[in-house]
Amino acid sequence: MDKKDYDAVVVGSGPNGLSAAITLQQQGLSVLLLEAKATIGGGLRSGELTLPGFIHDICSAIHPMAAGSPFFKTLPLQQHGLEYIQPKLAVAHPFDGGKAVAVYTSVEETARHLGIDDRAYQNLIVPLIEQWPDIENDLLGPLTFPSHPLALAKFGLKALPSVATLVNHFRTREAKGLWAGMSAHSLQPLTNLTTSAIGLVLMIAAHRQGWPLPKGGSQQMANALASYFVSLGGKIETNTEVKSLSQLPTAHAVLLDVTPRQVLKMAGHKLSSLYSWQLNRYRYGMGVFKVDWALDGAIPFTAEECRQAGTVHIGNTFEEIQASEAAAASGKHSDRPFVLATQQSLFDDTRAPQGKHTAWAYCHVPHGSTLDRTEVIEKQIERYAPGFRDRILAKHTFNTEQLERYNFNYIGGDINGGIIDIGQLFTRPVLRSSPYRTSLKGLYICSSSTPPGGGVHGMCGYHAARRALKDVFKKSIQL
Ligand SMILES: Cc1cc2nc3c(=O)[nH]c(=O)nc-3n(C[C@H](O)[C@H](O)[C@H](O)COP(=O)(O)OP(=O)(O)OC[C@H]3O[C@@H](n4cnc5c(N)ncnc54)[C@H](O)[C@@H]3O)c2cc1C
């Protein structure tokens, strides 16, 4: 190979950029990681958004996908400062009238609280939990011939239908509502095919490894990944926004932790016209409106389960959540949006001064929305936690434009790097033999716009780096 400044350059230090950089550096290559902002981490940053001493997760907060990530599990992240805290309950879901259901570690306990849906819950989830070790590598990577086709087909049969179909397995409003909340993480109308998949994956994760949060904030996960990368000899430069590939030092491989629209801006003139056309057709989905609060006390949820859960899904019934998601997808704002709320300081006393608390919440909004949703989000929380507003000391909000300014990957407020509906599920970012390769030799995409998609797990970065290792450096690696 001819002499270059680096073997590889990675642009963007989100969990996928960090994972790609680590995978390459582990092979003894020289790797430079560039980040536009002053702090590394992308969707993993935390900071004092409201008042001094209150540490808020600016983007991601709860980490079932990271805790279960086949790649992260191979890394010595604990030795580099990462400590997971498991809330007593992964998720709680309150209903009008004061009742709530929750996802416990135990399947039996979760099912028992679903009354007449006890058996139906166990029949659905138990076989999938048992089969998970056989199918996780196929599901958390690019589309290839599966290593366990039968197990994958069984999962597919349950994951392919919409949530609107999945809830027909159940009779109670509690079970239907619980599944609607889990599946609404898909950021799509719940009548769309495959919306069951994300609900199933998150439910399996809750029973297998819980929904933990990193002690000290999500930033600690980014710091642990970066610390390990640097310990291997990797180099990081922050405050370096890459506007064009021509800015980069020379390298045999360049991996971009950015979405297709940004790839076009950085490298458009060097890409083939067919590939550029394909990237141009890539679709982004609905956005989010986010609020962080500094509180004088914990959120006073009426239901005991909600006071013990790391995450609370607020949206009442399946029908209400379905209406809220359908509205956001069709460009409308719901007055009773589905709200995802987390309460890290209940379980991690490093997040707020003694006796005080933090809370984090967002709702889905139309792509590109600039409407302030603070009022409706607070109203939804107050609905199940009367007195919540009296505890607010300070707040910070992000609309979709502000989110995109904060992290260029959140196009129109889309936190998944592009919509993951049936039309794009198998073709993100474009239909090609390897989704990570671009049409330019040595240039790869490693962000959540590639398989397996959004969430903090690093698997997009790992697989993109694996592809580059094989193509450019003629090395084959396996987890
Ligand atoms: C409000 C919110 C809540 C979320 N909650 C969760 C959660 O609880 N759990 C979970 O698992 N996931 C959650 N997510 C999603 C998760 O954060 C993302 O899926 C994940 O961070 C994607 O990782 P990535 O590495 O692909 O990209 P990102 O994390 O977005 O990182 C991309 C990085 O590239 C940098 N960059 C972009 N353009 C350039 C450029 N031109 N030059 C240099 N650098 C550049 C950015 O600054 C950024 O640091 C949430 C996201 C948001 C916004």
The ligand as an ORCA input file, in Angstrom:
! r2SCAN-3c Opt
* xyz 0 1
  C     -33.747     12.910     22.007
  C     -33.130     11.577     21.679
  C     -33.368     10.488     22.503
  C     -32.800      9.244     22.223
  N     -32.970      8.228     23.119
  C     -32.315      7.058     22.925
  C     -32.268      6.100     23.973
  O     -32.755      6.332     25.083
  N     -31.628      4.923     23.722
  C     -31.009      4.661     22.515
  O     -30.444      3.568     22.341
  N     -31.007      5.599     21.530
  C     -31.623      6.789     21.705
  N     -31.560      7.777     20.757
  C     -30.966      7.466     19.436
  C     -29.449      7.428     19.462
  O     -28.923      8.554     20.120
  C     -28.919      7.363     18.019
  O     -29.565      6.298     17.334
  C     -27.425      7.135     17.992
  O     -26.734      8.154     18.691
  C     -26.933      7.081     16.557
  O     -25.541      6.934     16.577
  P     -24.616      7.387     15.355
  O     -23.230      7.112     15.765
  O     -25.129      6.746     14.111
  O     -24.853      8.949     15.167
  P     -24.820     10.150     16.199
  O     -24.851      9.673     17.581
  O     -25.877     11.081     15.745
  O     -23.391     10.800     15.958
  C     -23.023     11.470     14.791
  C     -21.828     12.345     15.113
  O     -21.295     12.846     13.893
  C     -20.973     14.217     14.070
  N     -20.997     14.847     12.758
  C     -22.051     15.013     11.946
  N     -21.704     15.651     10.830
  C     -20.376     15.896     10.940
  C     -19.431     16.550     10.109
  N     -19.793     17.092      8.955
  N     -18.149     16.638     10.517
  C     -17.766     16.076     11.700
  N     -18.619     15.470     12.527
  C     -19.917     15.378     12.157
  C     -22.053     14.720     14.995
  O     -21.674     15.927     15.634
  C     -22.183     13.551     15.956
  O     -21.268     13.664     17.021
  C     -32.047      9.059     21.038
  C     -31.792     10.156     20.213
  C     -32.315     11.409     20.543
  C     -31.993     12.584     19.697
*
